[in-house]
């Protein structure tokens, strides 16, 4: 088994259960779970319709008219045939012609009403999709970073695109059809019993067969529809991951491995999709068998009653028509169960994200900060991502306004986690973090994060122009301010060489800019934001030594009067820091300035020595 990028092997990849009892079904996907709360999910879907009550009422009225026309047409057809008098071999044209005109009018009216009703529900379904996607996307903005740390991007995209589409298709296909089918069924039964009870009972004989088939097929197909949606999400995740990391895949010659992994997942999707479609596809042929059997029974009974009881030929034809049309709504209702199963599978995946716990809301009375000084204090702070394995333990230090605090240590020691706690991307498990003496939990998040300018190790740019990318943190900035910030970050020189200068369009994954140039744009964005606290997480790691020195000069000016946190592996970049925190295994093992720490000849001394030659003090 070859390893995945997350360290698992294909043997470890399992389709997760949604919860609840195991669903029926056989084969590889037979152990997949049923929807957690089918009734609750249906109720929740129905509540989504509430904003469209008026349109729904109109669509329901139109559907009632459609059902009325559908019930009336077979009755009128019977009346047409009854205008023929067999004994006299004549046709009562005075009755026939008005009936034919009425029948034609009913057909035309039925077609018009049908178009209007279905157009109404289609508009509703598209508006519902728009609202649901908006809710989903807004929810993503409110979720904590922990969600994105544990959820594949492709799977999340599959939920907002494929699963929401599935809900829309199911609504458009079933909402009006279900109402029409029920009304047609009830209306047909009422007319049939009024015309002839024995014939009506012969038609009703098909109902037990319909319910037996529906129950059997729905039970078998449910788990496969769930598996189909989950497999689709996994494939989307793998495709997104592969495209994003294509250079790494090629560099390590993993094309065949990725292709094999995709093929395995694709086979799972094929198996679940094929099984789902086979079982759902069985419904209509089997229902047609029941339909034809019912038609034959009605024909036989009608013939007997016509010869023995004098049943009118028009009544017999009416019942034969009803027997075909009576089974049609039953077929539609039965087939809707499969559509609903598919919709529930998609809806649960969407609601699963919508129900995720959001970032802890601001406390009542949370403060809006003004006139920030920039004093930061950590007091006995502990943190773990999974609430089991400690990442930070007993972190305590103070950073005063204008000081430069450097965080150094081996990879994974917890340096970036410290600044993530400061910006409240995560909340500490224990201890207190204060800004100007105020616990950060008592500050509004939006207000708190305005205090920080962050430059990450991996520069993040959006699809926009160069100027818009720099202006991201300060939309009101003028062109002159943008250019000034770019010059300070030493980005202006390469920007001017671009085809359209500051108006050059860049894409999120563009290769037209080097990593160093992208980093310079990120630094220019930080310069323009002009926040009181600056966080640089390996901000110069992607630039050459000469450019790094130039940027350091610019950053020295930028950091003047600001509290700055520097995370760096190149210790030469933090020699002038006011305070250096040496982090090891989630704890501060040493604290002091460059000279003090070197004099101790402890962990910091060894780190400097490992990056230089000989004794750092010589």
N, C-alpha and C positions, 0 to 999 in steps of 0.2 A: 504494500500500500504506500502510495507517495504522499508526502506531507502537504497540507494546505498552508496558506500564508499565515493562518492563525495558529498553526502548530498541530492541528488535528489531522487525522487521516480519514480517508473516505469511509473506512470501517466505523469511524466514530460519528459520521454524519447521520443523524436520525431526524425524521420529520417530527416536530414537537407536537404533543397532544394539546388540544385546546381545553381539556378538562372534562369532568363528568364521566359517565359510564361509557364503556366501549360500544361502538356501533356495530351493527351487523355488517356482513360482508366477508369475503374470503380473500385469500392470497396475501400478498405483501402488505396491502393497505387495510386489511381487515381489522387491525387493532387500533385504527384511528378513532378519536373520540367523537361523540355526537356533539352538537352545539351545547354549550354550557347551559344556556337558558333560552330554549326555543321560544317559549311564550313571551318572555321578557324582551327578547330581541325583536319579535314581531310587534309588540306594543311600542317599543322604542322607534321602530321604523314608521309605524302609523303616526306617532307624534310629530315626525318630520313633516307630515302633510298639513299640520295645523295652520301654518301661515298662508296656505292656499285653499282655505275652506270654501270661499265663494266659487272659485273655478271648479273645485271638486263637486260642489252641489250642482252646478250647471252640467258637468260631465255626467253626474249620476242621473239627472233628469233626462238628458239625451240618451243615456243607456237604457233607461226605462222605456223611452219611446221605441228604441231599437228592438228591445225585447218584445214590446207589444206588437210591433209590425211582424216580427219573426213568428210570433204565436198566431197572429191573425191570417197570415198568408196561406198556410196549409188549410185552414178552415174555409177560406174563400175558394181555394182550388177545389175542395169537395163540393162547394155550392155550385161551382161552374159545371162540374160533371153531372150534378143532379138536375141541371136544366135539360139534360137529354132524357126523353121519355121512351124507354125501350118498347113498351107495348104499342105505341103509336108511331115509333120510329121518327119522331120529330124533335126539334130543339126549340125551347121557349126563348126566342131571341129577345123578347122584351125584358127578360131577366138576365140573359147571357151578356148582352153588350154592356149594361151598367156594371155587372160584376167584373168583366174584363177591364173596363176603364178603372174601376176601383183597385183591381189587382195591380195594374200598371202603376197607378199612383202610389200604392203602398211600396212597390219595389223601388221606385225613384226616391220616395221620401226616406225609405230605410237606408238607401245608399248615402243620401245627403246627411242624414242624422249621424250615421256611422262615421263618416269622414269628420264631422264636427266634433264628435265625442272623442275620437282617437287623437285628433289634433290638440284638443284641450289637455288630455292627459300627457301627451308627449311634451307639451310646453312645460307642464308641471314637473315632469321627470327631469328635464334639462335644468330647470331652475333649482330643483332639489340637489342635483349633482353639483351645481355651482356653489350652493350654500354649504353642502357637505365638504367639498374640497376646501372651501374657505375656512370652515371650522377646523378641518384637519391641519391645514397649513398654519393657522394661527396657534393651534395647540402645539405644534412643533416648536414654535418660538418660545412657548412658556415651559416646555419640558426641561428638566435639569440635564446637564451634560452627561450624567450617568446613563441616561437612556441611550444616547448616541454612542457611548462607549461600549454598549452591550448589544446594539441592534444594527444589523447590516443596512447600509444605505440602500442597496438594491431592493431589499425586502420592504423598507419603508416606502420607497418609490412605487413598488408594486401595489401597496395598499392604497395609496392616494390616487393611482391611475387605474389599475386593473380592477381592484375590488370595488371602488366607487362606480366605475362603469358597469360592473356586474349588477350592482344594486339598481342603477338606472334602467338597464335593459329589463330587469325583472319587473320593475314597477310598470314600465311602458307595456310589457307583455301581459301582465296579469291583472292590474288594478281594474281596468274597465272590463276586461274579458271575464273576470270572475263575477262581477256584478251582473253583466249581461247573461252569463250562463246560468246563474242562480234564478234570475227573474224569468228567463226563458223556460227553465225546468219547471218552476212552480206554475207558470201560466199554461204550459203545455199539459201538465197533469190536470189542472182544473178543467180545461176545455175537453180533454179526453174523457174524464169521468162524467162530464155532462152529456157527452155524446153516447158513450157505451162503456159500461163497467167491465164486462168480460174482456173486451179488447184492451182496456186500460191495464187490467191485471196482467195480461200477457206481455205488455210492454214493460211493466215494472219488474218482470222476472229477470231482467238483465242487470238490475242494480247490485245484487249480491256479488256477481262476477266482477263488476267494475271495482267494488271496494276491495275484494280479495286481491285482484291484480295490482291495484294502486298500492296497497299496503306492502305487498311482496317487493315490488320494484323500488318503491321509495326506501324501504329498509336496506336493500342491496346497494342502491346508488348513492345513498347519503355520504358514506365514508369516502367514496371515490371522489365526490365533488369537493369535499374538504381537502383531500390529498392533492387534488389538482391545483387548488389555489395556493396551497403551501409550497408545492413543488415549483410553481410559477414564480413565487417570491424568492425562492432559493436561486433559481436560474437568473433572475434579474440581478440579484446580489452578486453572483459570480461574474456576470457579464460586466457590471459596473466596476467591480474590483479589478478585473482583467484589463479593461480598457485604461483605467486610471494608472495601473502599474505595468503597462505593457513594456516599458523600457527595462524594468527589472526582470520581467519574465524572459525577455529576449537575452538579456545579459547573462542569465543563469541557464539559458537553453531549456526553459521549462514549457515551451510551446506544446509539446506532445503531452506532458502531464496535465496541463490545463485543459487541453482538448479532450483528454480521457475523462477528466473530472466532469467537464461539461456534458460529455456523452452519457455518463452514468446518471447525472441529474436529469438530462433530457429523456433518458429511457424511463426514469421514474415518472416524469410528467406524461410521457406517452402511455405508460401502463395505466396510470390513474385516469388520464383523460379518455383513453380507449374504453376502459371498464365503465366509467361514468356514462359515456355516450352509448355504449352497447346496452346497458341496462335501461337508460332512459329511452333509447330508441326502440326497445322492445314494447313499450307501452302502446304506441299507436297501432302497430300491426295486430297486437293481441286484442286491442279494443275494437279494431275493425272486424275481427272474427266474431266478437260478441255482438257487434252492431249488425252484421249480416245474419247471424243466427236469430237475433230478435226480429229482423225484417222477415225472415222466413216463417217464424212462428206467427207473426201478425198476419202474414199473407194466408197461411193455412187456416187460422181461426176466422179471418174475414171471409174466406171462401165458404167455409162451413156455415157461418151465420148468414151469408147472402143466400145460400140455397135452402137452408132450413128455417131461418127466422125472418127472411125478407129484408136483410140489411141493405140499405141503399148503396149503390156502387160508389157514389160520391163520398159517403162516410168511410167506406173501406179504403178509398184512395187517401182520404184525410189521415186515417190512422197509419197507412203505409208511409206517408210523408212525415208524420210525427215520429214514427219509429226511427227513421233516419235522423231527423232533427233532434229527437229526444236524446239519442245517444251522443250527438255532437257536443252539447254542453257538458255531458258526463265525461266525454273524452277530454274536453278542455280543462274541466276541473281537475281531472286525474293528472293530466300533463303538467298542470300548474304546480303540483307537489314537487316535481323534479326541479322546476324553475325556482321555486321557493327554497328548496334545499341548497341550490347553488347560491342564491341571494343571501341566505342565512350564513353560509360559509364566508362569503365576502364581507357581510355586515359585521360579523363577530370580529374579524380581523381589523376592520376600521374602528369599531367601538372599543376594541382592546387598547388601541392607542389613545383614543379620546378619553378613556377612563384612567389613563396613567396618572399617577400623582405628579402634580406640577411643582415647580419651584415653590418653596415655602413662601407664602404671601407676606408682604410687609406687615409688620405689627401695627395694631391700631395706635395712631399717634406717632408713627414713624416720622423722623425728622427730614426736612429738606435742607441740605447743607448750603451755607453761604460763607464766603471769606475763609476758605480752607487754608490752614497753616501747613498741614502735611506731616504732623506728628503721628507715628504709627507705633503700636505696642502689641506684642504677642505675649500672653501670660498663660503659661502651662497648657498649651494647646495640644490636643491629641486628635488624630484623624485616621480613619480607614475607609476605603472605598466599599468594601463588602461587609463592614461592621464586625469582621472577624479577624482579619489580618492587619495589624497596625502598620500604617505607612509613616505617620509622624507621631512622636512621643515627647511630651514635655518640652515643647518649643517655646522658649521665652527670650525675647530681645526687645530693644527699644530703638526706634529710628526717629531722630529729630529732624525738624524742617531743614532742608538744604543738604542733609547728609546723603552720602552715597553708600548704600549697603550692598555688598557683594556676597553672593551665595555660591559656594564652590563645593565640589564633592563628586564622587563617582556617579556614573549614570544610574538612575533609579533610586538615588538616595533620598529624594523628596524635595529637591529645590523648586521645581516648577509647581509642585503641590502647594508649597507655602504661598506663592503669589496667587494661585487659584483660590486659596482660602481668603486671602486679603481682598480680592475682587468679588468674593462671594459667588464664584462659579460652583463652589461646594461650601457647605456649612460644617464647621468644626464639630467633632463629637463631644469635646470637653475643652474647657478653657475659654478665655475671652480675648478677642481681637478688637482693639480700639483705634479710632481715627480722631485725632484731636481730643482724646479723652472720652469719646462717645463710642460705646459698643456698636460694631457695624450692623448687628441685627436690629438696632434701633434707628437705622438710617434707611431711607427709601433706596431700593436697589438702583433705580435709574439715577438718582442723585449721587449715590456712592460711585457708580461706574463712570460718571462724568468727571470724577476726580482723577481718573487714571488714563494714561496713554500707554498702550501695550504694543510692543514690537516682538513678534514671535520668531522662533528659529526658522519655521517654514512660513514664508511670506504668503499672505492671503490677499489676492486681488479678485475683483469682480469684473464681469463683462461690461466694460464701459470705456470711455476715453481715458487717456493718461491723466488729464486734469481732473476728471470726475473721480478717479481712483484716489488721487491725492486729497481731494476735497471731501472724501467720504465721512470723516469725523467732524467736519465743519462745513456744511453745505452752503453757508452764507459767505464763505471766503471769496474774495475778489481774485481775478486772474493774477494781479500783481502779487498778492499774498501767496498764491500757489507757486508762482515762479520763484519767489524769495525763499519759500520753504524747500523747493527742489534744489536751489543753489546751495543752501545751507547743508543739505544732505548729500551734496556732490552728485545729484542726479540730473541737473540741468544740461550738462555737457552731452550725455548720450541721448537725452530726450530731444534736443535740438537736431540731432542727426536722423531722427525718425522721419518717415515720409510726410506726416502731417504734424510733427512736433507734439505739442500738448493735446492736440485733437486726434491723435492716432488711436484707433479702436484696438483694444486688447480683449482677448477671451480669457475665461477662467483658467483654462489649461494651455494657454498659448505657449508656443515654443519660440516665438519671435523675440522674446526677451530671455536673457540668461538669468540664472537663479540670483546672481549678484545684482543684476539690474532690477529685478523684482524686489530684492531686499532694500535697495536704495529707495525705491518708490514707497515701500512700507515705512522707512525711516522719515521720508519727506512728509508722509501722512501724519506721523507722530509729531514732527516739528510743527506742522500747521495746527494740530489739535490744541497745543499749548495748555495741557492739563497740569495741575500742581504736583502730581505724582507720576513718575516715569518708570515703566517696567520694561527692561530689555532682556529678553530671553534668548541668549546666543545671537544677538541682533546682527553681529558682524561676521558670523561664521561662514557666510557664503561669498565673501568678497576677498579680493587679494590683499596682500600685506600692505601695499602702498595705499590702496583705497581705504583700508581699515584705519590706517593712521590718520588719513584726512577726515574720516568720519569721526574718529575719536576726538579730534579737535572741535568739530562741529558739535558733538555731543557734550563736550565740556562746557561750551557756551549754553547749550540747551539745558543742561542740568543745573546751571547756576540758580540758586534760590529754590530749587525743587528737591523734594525727597525722591531719590532714585534707587531702584533695585536692579542690580545687574546679576544675571546668571551667566556664567562663563566657564568654559573649559580651558581657554587660553589664559593662564594666570597673568600674563604680561598686560592684559587689558584692565586688570583691577588693582594694580599696585597702588594707585592713588586713592582708593576707596577709604572712606572714614572708618568703616567697620567691615570686617570680613567674617562671615559665618561659614565655618567648615561643617558640612552636613555629612553624616555617616550613618547609614541604616536608620534613617528617620530621626536622628537626634543631632543636636548641636554639640560636636565634640570639642571645638575650639572657637574662640571669638576674640577679635582684636584687629589692629591694623597690620599692615604688611610687615613692618619692622618688628613689632611685638611678637607676631606669630613665628617669624623666622628665628627670633632669639630663643623661643621655646624649643625649637628643633623637634616639633611633634608632627602631626599629620600634615599640616600645611607645608612645613619645611620639606617633607618627603615629596609632596606633590610638586612643589617648585623645582626641587632637585630632579625629579623624573622628567621634567620638561626642559631642563637646561643642561649644563655641563659642569660637573664638579660641585663644589660647595656654593650655595646661593649667596652666602655672606661674604664670599671673597670677591 
